[in-house]
Amino acid sequence: MPNERAPVDSFRYGAVSAAIWRNETDKGAFYNVTFARTYRQGDDLKNASSFGFNDLHAIERLAGWAFDTIHELRKDDREAAAAHEDVDASE
């Protein structure tokens, strides 16, 4: 079975989507965002990582949503770390 990770969240605006990925390091978690544009080629759906003028509004909206989501995820991470430190200190 392949080791495939899933995004922690994803959004779509028209044909453009954004996915938020969590990466663990020895310094803690950090988040990245990938954007894709879906298009049809024959009967197949394909994804592209280049965007035209008409896609830029969608990118702007998705980037804003991703920023807000990552802000909340980082806040949750800080709160979880603080709670973990409180448990360690009480032991």
N, C-alpha and C positions, 0 to 999 in steps of 0.2 A: 504494500500500500504506500503510495507516495506521501512524503511529508509536506503537505500543502497547508499553508497558513491561510486563515480567513481574515479579512479586514475587520476591525473593531466596529466600524460603521461605514455606511455608504449612502450616497445621495444621487439623485438623477434630476436633471433639468433639461427637458427635451431630449436631444440625442447625446447630450454630454453627461458624464457621470464622474463622481469623485469617490475615492475609497481612502479611508484613514487606516494606516497600519501602525501597530505598536511594535517597537523594537526594544528588547531588554539588553542592557549593558551592565558592566560592573558599577557604573555610576548611576544606574537607575533607568527607568523607561524614557523613551522619547518617541515622538510620533512623526510620521511622514504622510504626505498626501499624494496620490496619483490621480491623474485626470485621463479620461478616455472619451473618444467620440465614436459612437456606434453608427455603422452604415451597412447597407445591404449590397451585397455583390451576388447577383443571381438569386439563388434561394438561400444563400448563407449570410449570416450576420458576422461582421468583422469589426474590430476595434482599431482605431488610429490614435496616435499620440500627437498629431499636428492639428491645428485649429485655424479656421478661417475667421474673417471679420465677423461673420454672423454668429460665431460660437462664443465670442468674447464676453457678451453679456452673461451667458450661462456660466462661463468660467468665473466671472466676478461674483455671481450669486453663490456658486458652489464653494468658492474660496472663503467667502464670508461665513457660510454655514460650517465649513470645516474648521475655521479659526475658532468660532464659538464652541464647537464640540470639543476640540482639543483643549481649549481653555478649561472646560468643565472636567475633562478626563485628567488633566494635570492637577487640578484642585482635588479631585477624588484621590489621586495617587498620593498627594501630600498629606491629606487627612488620614489615609490608611497607614502611611509610614509613621505619622505622629502617634496613632493609636497603637501601632506595633511597638514603638519605643516606650509608650506608657506601660504596656504589658510587660516588657522586658525589665523596666525599672522597678516594677512592683514584685518581681520574683526574687 
